[in-house]
Amino acid sequence: MQPVFNRDVIAGLSDSAASSLQELDAWINGEEFIESRDPMDIQNPVATSQATMTNLESELIAAVTHPNNSSMLSLISQLESYPDEDRKMAVTTAFLRTIPDASLESLTMLLNTGLVDTNHTDEITDRGSLHEAALAGRFDVLKLCLDHGTIS
């Protein structure tokens, strides 16, 4: 099965990467980079919103992996402007991706937000939270997931 990607998101990320490469090249050559990278300059608001969601999700993963509870809570509050389905997906994805490395306290905080679906299966790896916890040897996380009603 091949993953399906949103063309608008890919286009926005591609533009951002190209801009970053130009900025880096200018910096290496001692030049000043003038092009604006203000997200408001991007023509497609859907791509901007999805790219911002992706950035928040990545930052949340970093905050959970390197325990920074205040940053984690701040990032979760920034997700409040998104639809519930998107918020839940972002926090669930962060939970799944951080099972191997995050502290039990951080994972518990994510679960306590009520935004984690512990029965969700990742579309790419086809693994859920119990699979990830077992593969990582995290019996404490297995118990935590089971206590939260995980069945798959």
C-alpha positions as CSV (number, residue, x, y, z in Angstrom):
1,M,0.0,0.0,0.0
2,Q,1.4,3.4,-1.0
3,P,0.8,6.5,1.3
4,V,-1.3,9.3,-0.2
5,F,-0.1,12.8,0.2
6,N,-2.0,16.1,-0.1
7,R,-0.5,18.0,-3.1
8,D,-1.1,21.4,-1.5
9,V,0.9,20.3,1.6
10,I,3.7,18.9,-0.5
11,A,3.8,22.0,-2.6
12,G,4.0,24.2,0.6
13,L,6.7,22.1,2.1
14,S,8.6,22.1,-1.1
15,D,8.5,25.9,-1.3
16,S,9.6,26.1,2.3
17,A,12.5,23.7,1.7
18,A,13.6,25.6,-1.4
19,S,13.5,28.9,0.4
20,S,15.5,27.5,3.3
21,L,18.1,26.2,0.9
22,Q,18.4,29.6,-0.8
23,E,18.7,31.3,2.6
24,L,21.4,28.8,3.7
25,D,23.3,29.3,0.5
26,A,23.2,33.0,0.8
27,W,24.4,32.8,4.4
28,I,27.3,30.5,3.4
29,N,28.3,33.1,0.8
30,G,28.1,36.0,3.2
31,E,25.1,37.4,1.4
32,E,21.9,38.7,3.0
33,F,18.8,36.8,2.2
34,I,15.9,39.2,1.6
35,E,12.9,36.9,0.6
36,S,10.2,36.9,3.2
37,R,9.4,33.6,4.8
38,D,6.2,34.9,6.4
39,P,3.6,32.2,6.3
40,M,1.0,34.9,5.3
41,D,2.9,35.3,2.0
42,I,1.9,31.8,0.9
43,Q,-1.0,31.8,-1.5
44,N,-2.8,28.7,-0.3
45,P,-4.2,29.0,3.2
46,V,-5.0,25.3,3.3
47,A,-1.4,24.4,2.7
48,T,-0.3,27.0,5.2
49,S,-2.6,25.6,7.8
50,Q,-1.5,22.0,7.2
51,A,2.2,22.9,7.2
52,T,1.7,24.8,10.5
53,M,0.0,21.7,11.9
54,T,2.9,19.5,10.7
55,N,5.3,21.9,12.4
56,L,3.3,21.9,15.7
57,E,3.2,18.1,15.6
58,S,7.0,17.9,15.1
59,E,7.6,20.4,17.9
60,L,5.3,18.4,20.1
61,I,7.2,15.2,19.4
62,A,10.4,17.0,20.4
63,A,8.9,18.4,23.6
64,V,7.6,14.9,24.6
65,T,10.9,13.1,23.8
66,H,13.0,15.7,25.6
67,P,10.8,16.3,28.6
68,N,9.6,19.8,28.5
69,N,6.2,19.8,30.0
70,S,5.5,23.5,29.8
71,S,6.4,23.5,26.1
72,M,4.3,20.4,25.5
73,L,1.2,22.0,27.2
74,S,1.8,25.2,25.2
75,L,1.9,23.3,21.9
76,I,-1.2,21.4,22.8
77,S,-3.0,24.6,23.5
78,Q,-1.9,26.0,20.1
79,L,-3.7,23.1,18.5
80,E,-7.0,24.3,19.9
81,S,-7.6,26.4,16.8
82,Y,-7.7,23.3,14.6
83,P,-10.7,20.9,14.2
84,D,-11.0,18.2,16.9
85,E,-10.1,15.4,14.4
86,D,-6.9,17.1,13.4
87,R,-5.9,17.8,17.0
88,K,-6.5,14.2,18.0
89,M,-4.5,12.9,15.0
90,A,-1.6,15.2,15.8
91,V,-1.5,14.3,19.5
92,T,-2.0,10.6,18.7
93,T,0.8,10.6,16.2
94,A,3.1,12.3,18.7
95,F,2.2,9.7,21.3
96,L,2.9,6.8,18.9
97,R,6.2,8.3,17.7
98,T,7.5,9.0,21.2
99,I,6.7,5.7,22.9
100,P,10.3,4.3,22.5
101,D,12.0,7.4,24.0
102,A,9.6,9.5,26.1
103,S,9.3,9.4,29.8
104,L,6.3,7.7,31.3
105,E,5.3,11.0,32.8
106,S,5.3,12.8,29.4
107,L,3.2,10.0,27.8
108,T,0.8,10.0,30.7
109,M,0.4,13.8,30.3
110,L,-0.5,13.3,26.6
111,L,-3.0,10.6,27.5
112,N,-4.6,12.8,30.1
113,T,-5.4,15.5,27.5
114,G,-8.1,13.2,26.1
115,L,-6.7,13.7,22.6
116,V,-4.9,10.4,22.2
117,D,-6.6,7.5,20.6
118,T,-4.6,4.5,21.9
119,N,-6.5,2.2,19.5
120,H,-5.3,4.1,16.4
121,T,-3.1,2.3,14.0
122,D,-0.4,4.2,12.1
123,E,-1.2,4.3,8.4
124,I,2.5,3.8,7.4
125,T,3.8,1.3,9.9
126,D,0.4,-0.4,10.5
127,R,1.2,-0.5,14.2
128,G,-0.7,0.8,17.2
129,S,0.4,1.8,20.6
130,L,0.6,-1.7,22.0
131,H,2.8,-2.8,19.1
132,E,5.1,0.2,19.5
133,A,5.3,-0.3,23.3
134,A,6.1,-4.0,22.9
135,L,8.7,-3.4,20.2
136,A,10.4,-0.8,22.4
137,G,10.3,-3.1,25.4
138,R,8.2,-0.5,27.3
139,F,6.1,-2.7,29.6
140,D,5.2,0.5,31.6
141,V,3.7,2.0,28.5
142,L,1.9,-1.3,27.7
143,K,0.2,-1.2,31.1
144,L,-0.5,2.5,30.7
145,C,-2.3,1.9,27.3
146,L,-4.2,-1.0,28.7
147,D,-5.3,1.0,31.7
148,H,-6.6,3.6,29.2
149,G,-8.7,1.0,27.4
150,T,-6.5,0.0,24.5
151,I,-7.8,-3.1,22.8
152,S,-5.6,-3.4,19.7
